Amino acid sequence: MPKEFKKSKPPTFDGDIKKYEDSEVWFLGMKKIFKIHDYSNNMKANIATYRLKGKVNIWWEDLKNVRGITEEGLS
């Protein structure tokens, strides 16, 4: 993960949604940080999936394996 992105203190998302807005808060936080950094779409996908933790990270890894998805394919 680029150093300047780490300095932005990017949010993580663990999939534990206590209220509907939890996932939206993570998504908007990532989107806000991406606005100030000139990353390729591929880099954005890699960074966003890197910030997934816990249950949602397991879900993402399973989805990639079952469907043959890669971060590169998301951009």
C-alpha positions as CSV (number, residue, x, y, z in Angstrom):
1,M,0.0,0.0,0.0
2,P,1.5,3.4,-0.9
3,K,2.9,5.4,2.0
4,E,0.9,8.5,1.3
5,F,-2.3,6.4,1.5
6,K,-1.4,5.0,4.9
7,K,-0.9,8.6,6.1
8,S,-4.5,9.2,5.2
9,K,-5.5,6.6,7.8
10,P,-7.8,4.6,5.5
11,P,-10.8,2.9,7.0
12,T,-11.1,-0.8,7.2
13,F,-14.3,-2.8,6.8
14,D,-14.9,-6.1,8.6
15,G,-18.4,-6.8,7.3
16,D,-19.9,-6.5,10.7
17,I,-22.8,-4.2,10.0
18,K,-24.6,-2.9,13.1
19,K,-26.5,-0.5,11.0
20,Y,-27.1,0.1,7.3
21,E,-24.8,3.0,7.1
22,D,-21.7,1.1,8.3
23,S,-20.8,-0.2,4.8
24,E,-21.7,3.2,3.2
25,V,-19.4,5.0,5.7
26,W,-16.5,2.7,4.7
27,F,-17.2,3.1,1.0
28,L,-17.4,6.9,1.2
29,G,-14.3,7.1,3.3
30,M,-12.3,5.2,0.7
31,K,-13.8,7.3,-2.1
32,K,-12.9,10.5,-0.3
33,I,-9.3,9.4,0.1
34,F,-9.1,8.2,-3.6
35,K,-10.2,11.7,-4.7
36,I,-6.9,13.2,-3.3
37,H,-4.6,10.5,-4.7
38,D,-4.1,9.9,-8.5
39,Y,-4.2,6.1,-8.5
40,S,-5.2,3.9,-11.4
41,N,-8.5,2.0,-11.1
42,N,-6.4,-1.2,-10.6
43,M,-4.6,0.3,-7.7
44,K,-7.8,1.5,-6.1
45,A,-9.3,-2.0,-6.3
46,N,-6.2,-3.5,-4.8
47,I,-6.1,-1.0,-1.9
48,A,-9.9,-1.3,-1.2
49,T,-9.8,-5.1,-1.0
50,Y,-6.7,-4.9,1.1
51,R,-8.7,-2.8,3.7
52,L,-11.2,-5.6,4.1
53,K,-10.9,-7.5,7.4
54,G,-12.5,-10.4,9.2
55,K,-15.6,-11.9,7.8
56,V,-15.8,-9.8,4.7
57,N,-12.2,-10.6,3.8
58,I,-13.0,-14.3,4.0
59,W,-16.1,-13.7,1.8
60,W,-14.0,-11.8,-0.7
61,E,-11.3,-14.5,-0.9
62,D,-14.0,-17.2,-1.4
63,L,-15.7,-15.2,-4.1
64,K,-12.4,-14.7,-5.9
65,N,-11.7,-18.4,-5.8
66,V,-15.2,-19.5,-6.8
67,R,-15.7,-17.0,-9.6
68,G,-12.1,-16.5,-10.7
69,I,-12.2,-12.8,-9.9
70,T,-9.1,-10.8,-9.5
71,E,-8.6,-7.2,-8.4
72,E,-7.2,-6.4,-11.8
73,G,-10.6,-7.5,-13.3
74,L,-12.4,-5.0,-11.2
75,S,-11.0,-1.9,-12.9
